[in-house]
């Protein structure tokens, strides 16, 4: 079960809680395979997407997830919000909360922003990525993809390669994978793999081929060019020569390795097109699973809340069993 009010990160979640979210996501994945991709589970509910950073996959995925659950969605960005006029994040959240939304999904460049909001609003907050801290639904869709292809997570060796220093995806995956019993390697230049990650349970490796040795899963991370400024390596050509995932590098991993990437990809920098589009890539499966995971998060945090009303009818104190919610047309 998952009894938390918000989904702010994977740090501190138990294996049972993560498994419940993954199992719930599996149930919702079937909805996306239907001819009519919609269930009435969140009819009458309102979901706000509050994004202070640009996003394509996460924002669109949350919007599709909400609409497939029959919820109404409101999309707000920093450029169109009162933040441009000097309004604080807390004031924005309080004003939104006064309009009685049923959940707010927030992406913000500052680490901890969703946690701040969670202290000032009554509705559930879902972290859509905060600074270099966490991105829990991305990690959950990665975990779901791994489990779907490997049958389990426990005992696997997962190599995460690239800009670990700035990656909220890497942090959430580290917390989730370690909790689920996987071995995690962080691979990249020492300037992008801080030593303190070892204290969180990651193995730190600077050589790409050594880091990929016998890996069951390879997760490549985008080089965040906007954060580089020449401080972490001398050039993109140098980085590509040492850390681009090539066919040769993949050969160091296990023969049944799967390759993930949270996107967007810098082809030819952190991953070659041959590998990204090759037989080991499950990148498109990640995108598909992203909708299912976000449907599950909204269902668990909004559809299962007690003492609320939807569409003018009382919601049962005990939630409708998931199989009934998903099966309803």
C-alpha positions in Angstrom: 0.0 0.0 0.0 0.9 3.7 -0.4 -0.5 5.9 2.3 1.6 9.0 1.8 -0.1 12.2 0.9 2.5 13.4 -1.6 5.0 11.9 -4.0 8.1 14.1 -3.5 10.9 11.6 -4.1 11.9 7.9 -3.8 14.3 8.5 -0.9 12.8 7.0 2.1 10.2 4.9 0.3 10.1 1.2 1.2 10.4 -1.6 -1.2 6.7 -2.4 -0.5 5.6 1.1 -1.4 7.7 1.1 -4.6 6.4 -2.3 -5.6 2.8 -1.2 -5.0 3.3 1.8 -7.3 4.9 -0.4 -10.0 2.1 -3.0 -9.7 -0.5 -0.3 -10.0 1.3 1.1 -13.1 1.1 -2.4 -14.7 -2.6 -2.3 -14.2 -2.9 1.0 -16.0 -0.6 0.1 -18.8 -3.4 -1.9 -20.3 -5.6 1.2 -20.7 -3.1 2.6 -23.2 -3.5 -0.5 -25.4 -7.3 0.0 -25.8 -9.1 1.5 -28.8 -10.7 4.0 -26.4 -7.9 5.0 -24.0 -10.0 6.4 -21.2 -11.5 5.4 -17.8 -13.7 7.5 -15.5 -11.5 7.0 -12.4 -10.8 10.8 -11.9 -13.9 12.3 -13.5 -14.6 15.7 -12.0 -11.1 16.1 -10.6 -8.7 18.9 -11.6 -5.0 18.4 -12.0 -2.6 21.4 -12.3 0.7 21.1 -14.1 2.9 23.9 -12.7 6.2 23.9 -14.6 8.9 26.5 -14.0 11.2 24.6 -16.4 10.8 23.6 -20.0 9.6 20.0 -20.4 8.2 17.9 -23.2 8.0 14.3 -22.1 7.2 14.8 -18.4 4.5 17.5 -18.9 2.9 15.9 -21.9 3.0 12.5 -20.1 1.3 13.9 -17.0 -1.3 15.6 -19.1 -2.1 12.5 -21.1 -2.2 10.4 -17.9 -4.7 12.8 -16.3 -6.9 12.9 -19.4 -7.0 9.1 -19.7 -8.3 9.1 -16.1 -11.0 11.6 -17.2 -9.5 14.5 -15.1 -9.5 18.1 -16.2 -6.0 19.6 -16.6 -4.6 23.1 -16.3 -1.1 23.8 -17.6 0.8 26.7 -16.1 4.4 27.8 -17.0 6.7 30.3 -15.4 6.5 32.5 -18.4 2.7 32.8 -18.1 2.5 32.8 -14.3 2.6 35.7 -11.9 6.2 34.7 -11.1 7.1 37.1 -13.9 5.6 39.9 -11.8 7.5 39.0 -8.6 5.1 36.5 -7.0 6.8 33.9 -4.8 6.3 30.2 -5.4 4.5 29.9 -2.1 2.1 32.7 -3.0 1.4 31.0 -6.4 0.7 27.7 -4.7 -1.6 29.3 -2.1 -3.6 31.0 -4.8 -3.8 27.7 -6.8 -4.8 25.9 -3.6 -7.6 28.4 -3.0 -9.1 27.3 -6.3 -9.4 23.7 -4.9 -7.4 21.6 -7.4 -7.1 17.9 -6.6 -3.4 17.7 -7.2 -0.5 19.9 -8.3 2.4 18.6 -10.3 5.4 20.9 -10.0 8.7 21.1 -11.8 11.1 23.7 -10.5 14.8 24.6 -11.0 15.3 24.8 -7.2 15.9 21.7 -5.2 13.3 21.3 -2.5 10.6 23.4 -4.2 7.9 20.6 -4.1 8.7 20.0 -0.4 8.1 23.7 0.2 4.7 23.6 -1.6 3.7 20.5 0.3 3.9 22.5 3.6 1.5 25.2 2.3 -1.2 23.4 0.3 -3.8 20.8 1.2 -3.9 18.9 -2.1 -1.3 16.2 -3.1 2.0 17.5 -4.6 3.8 15.4 -7.2 7.4 16.2 -7.9 7.9 16.5 -11.6 11.6 17.2 -11.1 13.3 19.7 -8.7 16.7 21.1 -9.4 19.4 18.5 -9.1 17.5 16.7 -6.4 14.9 14.1 -7.5 12.6 13.1 -10.3 10.5 10.3 -8.8 8.1 9.4 -11.6 11.0 9.2 -14.1 12.7 6.7 -11.8 9.5 4.7 -11.3 9.0 4.4 -15.1 12.7 3.3 -15.4 12.1 0.7 -12.7 8.9 -0.5 -14.4 10.8 -0.8 -17.7 13.6 -2.8 -16.1 11.2 -5.1 -14.3 9.1 -5.7 -17.4 12.2 -6.7 -19.4 14.1 -8.5 -16.7 11.4 -10.0 -14.6 12.9 -8.5 -11.4 15.1 -5.8 -10.1 16.8 -7.5 -7.2 20.3 -8.7 -8.0 20.7 -6.8 -11.2 23.8 -4.6 -11.9 22.7 -1.2 -13.3 25.3 1.2 -14.8 24.3 4.8 -14.9 26.6 6.8 -17.2 27.1 10.5 -17.7 26.4 13.8 -15.9 25.7 12.4 -12.4 26.5 15.7 -10.7 23.4 17.5 -12.1 21.1 14.6 -12.6 17.9 14.3 -10.5 17.1 11.2 -12.6 20.3 9.5 -11.3 19.5 10.3 -7.7 15.9 9.0 -7.8 17.1 5.9 -9.6 19.8 5.3 -7.1 17.4 5.4 -4.2 14.8 3.3 -6.0 17.2 0.7 -7.4 19.1 0.3 -4.1 15.9 -0.1 -2.2 14.7 -2.8 -4.6 18.0 -4.7 -4.2 20.0 -3.8 -7.3 23.7 -3.0 -7.5 24.3 0.5 -8.9 27.4 1.9 -10.6 27.8 5.6 -11.4 30.1 5.9 -14.4 31.6 9.2 -15.7 34.5 11.6 -15.4 35.5 12.4 -11.8 34.4 16.0 -12.2 30.8 14.7 -12.8 30.8 11.9 -10.2 31.2 13.4 -6.8 32.6 11.1 -4.1 29.6 11.6 -1.8 27.6 9.3 -4.0 29.5 6.4 -2.6 27.9 7.2 0.8 24.5 6.7 -0.8 25.5 3.2 -2.0 26.7 3.8 -5.5 29.9 2.3 -6.9 32.0 5.0 -8.6 33.8 4.2 -11.8 35.6 6.6 -14.1 36.4 4.2 -17.0 33.4 3.5 -19.3 34.4 0.0 -20.3 35.1 -1.1 -16.7 31.8 0.5 -15.6 29.8 -1.4 -18.1 31.4 -4.8 -17.4 28.7 -7.5 -16.8 26.0 -4.8 -16.5 22.4 -6.1 -16.9 21.1 -2.5 -17.5 22.8 0.6 -18.9 21.2 3.9 -18.3 22.7 6.8 -20.2 22.2 10.4 -19.0 22.0 13.6 -21.1 25.0 15.9 -21.0 23.4 19.0 -19.7 25.2 21.5 -22.0 23.5 24.4 -20.3 25.4 23.6 -17.1 28.8 22.8 -18.5 30.5 26.1 -19.3 33.8 24.2 -19.9 34.3 23.5 -16.2 33.8 19.7 -16.2 35.7 18.5 -19.3 37.6 20.3 -22.0 35.2 19.7 -25.0 32.2 17.6 -26.1 34.5 15.8 -28.5 36.7 14.7 -25.6 33.7 13.5 -23.6 32.2 11.7 -26.6 35.5 9.9 -27.2 35.7 8.7 -23.6 32.0 8.1 -22.7 29.8 7.9 -25.7 27.9 4.5 -25.7 29.1 2.8 -28.8 28.5 -0.7 -30.1 32.0 -1.7 -28.8 31.2 -0.4 -25.3 27.9 -2.2 -25.2 29.9 -5.4 -25.8 31.4 -5.2 -22.3 27.9 -5.6 -20.8 25.9 -8.8 -20.6 24.6 -10.3 -23.8 21.0 -9.6 -22.7 21.6 -6.0 -21.6 18.9 -3.4 -22.0 19.7 0.3 -22.6 17.7 3.2 -21.2 17.8 6.9 -21.6 15.5 9.5 -20.0 15.8 11.8 -22.9 16.3 14.1 -24.7 19.3 12.4 -26.3 22.4 14.1 -27.6 23.1 11.6 -30.3 26.8 11.2 -30.9 27.7 12.8 -27.6 26.5 10.3 -24.9 25.0 7.7 -27.1 25.5 6.6 -30.8 22.5 6.5 -33.0 23.3 2.8 -33.8 22.9 1.9 -30.1 20.0 4.3 -29.4 18.0 2.7 -32.3 19.4 -0.8 -31.8 18.0 -4.1 -30.5 19.1 -3.5 -26.9 17.3 -0.1 -26.6 14.1 0.1 -24.6 13.9 3.9 -24.7 10.5 3.9 -26.4 9.2 1.5 -23.8 10.2 4.1 -21.2 8.1 6.7 -22.9 5.1 4.3 -23.0 5.6 3.3 -19.3 5.8 6.9 -18.3 2.1 7.4 -19.0 1.2 4.3 -17.0 3.3 5.4 -14.0 1.8 8.9 -14.0 -1.7 7.4 -14.2 -0.8 5.3 -11.2 0.6 8.2 -9.2 -2.5 10.3 -9.9 -4.9 7.4 -9.0 -3.0 6.6 -5.8 -2.8 10.2 -4.6 -6.1 11.6 -5.9 -8.5 8.7 -6.7 -7.8 7.0 -3.4 -8.2 10.1 -1.1 -10.8 9.9 1.5 -13.5 12.3 2.3 -13.5 14.2 -1.0 -16.2 14.6 -3.6 -16.1 14.0 -7.3 -18.7 14.9 -10.0 -21.2 15.8 -7.2 -21.2 12.3 -5.8 -19.6 11.0 -2.6 -16.4 9.1 -3.1 -16.4 5.9 -1.0 -14.3 6.0 2.1 -12.6 2.9 0.8 -11.2 3.2 -2.7 -12.7 1.3 -5.6 -10.4 -1.7 -6.3 -8.0 -1.0 -9.0 -9.1 -3.8 -11.3 -12.7 -2.3 -11.2 -11.4 1.2 -11.8 -9.4 0.2 -14.8 -12.1 -2.1 -16.2 -14.8 0.5 -16.1 -15.7 2.0 -19.5 
